[in-house]
């Protein structure tokens, strides 16, 4: 899969706001030192999955419950989710002292990212429960993820309804068009799926983005990691 490194840089910039830095996919670097400073140096050491860089100790350490406060770990998981690093996000959430507290620690808008991390782990009922807690569930992202969850619960037509509402709010949201196209594939409506594929190409400006590649495979009948 190709990654949007421009988006990755934006994620890194956002992470620096609270002392965390996302490196290349599969690599994590974070300031676990609590006062060491300089935790945002992206040219510094890179740590493996499930590890963070500690300015205090000067080396990579395993991610653990006492590595940073639960609130910061929940925020870190959201950043990983936005970078589509769902497995790593789930690992971080599971490392929290009280993983269930993520619902109360995260701002409302970020609950959708928490939900999709659960959904990617096939914990659909839990994901739906998180989405139900949102004060504003009618954002393009939240509706997209609700569509994803309901589709995977076997309610494909309901999922398509949520996708269409998301598209109406943000017509240039490539991921929802991918998921909508995949729902049409499930329904056997390949012409409509191909319309979404063309829209994704227009949004991305090429055929190299993940959303285009995944929907193209689904239309061709190939297995897609969903």
Long-range contacts (C-beta under 8 A, 24 or more apart in sequence): 1-210, 1-213, 2-208, 2-209, 2-210, 2-213, 3-210, 4-209, 7-83, 8-83, 11-79, 11-82, 11-83, 12-42, 14-79, 15-40, 15-76, 15-79, 16-40, 18-72, 18-75, 19-72, 20-72, 20-75, 20-76, 20-79, 22-79, 22-80, 22-83, 22-85, 23-47, 25-83, 25-85, 28-52, 28-63, 28-88, 29-53, 30-67, 30-68, 30-76, 31-55, 32-56, 32-61, 32-67, 32-68, 33-57, 49-88, 49-91, 50-88, 50-91, 63-91, 63-92, 63-95, 64-95, 65-95, 65-96, 65-97, 66-97, 67-95, 70-96, 70-97, 70-98, 70-101, 70-102, 70-105, 71-105, 74-101, 74-102, 74-105, 74-106, 74-114, 75-106, 75-110, 77-102, 77-113, 77-114, 77-117, 78-106, 78-110, 78-113, 78-114, 81-113, 81-114, 81-116, 81-117, 82-113, 84-210, 86-116, 86-117, 86-120, 86-121, 87-120, 89-113, 89-117, 90-117, 90-118, 90-120, 90-121, 93-117, 103-130, 103-133, 108-134, 108-135, 108-136, 109-136, 109-139, 111-142, 112-139, 112-141, 112-142, 112-145, 113-141, 115-142, 115-145, 115-149, 116-145, 116-148, 119-145, 119-148, 119-149, 119-152, 122-152, 124-149, 124-152, 124-153, 125-153, 128-153, 138-165, 138-169, 139-169, 140-166, 140-167, 140-169, 140-170, 140-173, 140-176, 141-166, 141-173, 143-169, 143-176, 144-173, 144-175, 144-176, 144-179, 147-176, 147-179, 147-180, 147-183, 148-179, 151-179, 151-182, 151-183, 151-186, 152-226, 156-183, 156-186, 156-187, 159-183, 160-184, 160-187, 172-203, 174-200, 174-203, 174-204, 174-209, 174-211, 174-212, 175-211, 177-203, 177-211, 177-215, 178-211, 178-212, 178-214, 178-215, 181-215, 181-218, 181-219, 182-214, 182-215, 182-218, 182-224, 182-226, 185-215, 185-218, 185-219, 190-219, 193-218, 193-219, 194-219
